[in-house]
Amino acid sequence: NILNRSEHIEVPNRVDNETPVPNSIQFNLRGLTGEKIRNFIETTAQEGIKIAVFGMAEDNARCFWNWRYLDTSNEELPITEGMLKTACDLRLPVFLDQEDVSTMGHLIVRAIERVKNMQESRAVLTPAD
């Protein structure tokens, strides 16, 4: 797996009896600040790759702080919150072939390497960086 080549990306192992539908891939970011995660998302978007971070979406149903049917205002779940703020989802359109997916993987790894080396509070990288 191309994404697992980066120390900052972890693709969870599949469950033995799981039959995946290859329309998306989920992975977790490791060792990056919230600012660097935002810059990573913006940098990959510049490459045409739209990655969603579950915990950064204002209306993601996976995030307990978005639940309206329960009062979660007093909930402190730091492990869950930390996991959601680093969990990524990348949709894979059905028309992509293996070469397209490999190219996307290389672009994602390149973006994470560029972002991890940038200083905090630097603007999003431009294509010239």
Buried (B, 14 or more C-beta within 10 A) or exposed (E): EBBEEBEBBBBEEEEEEEEEEEEEBEBBBEEBEEBBBBBBBBBBEEBEBEBBBBBBBEEBEBBEBEEEEEEBEEEEEEEBBEBBBBBBBBEBEEEBEEEEBEBBBEBBBBBBEBBBEBEEEEEBBEEEE
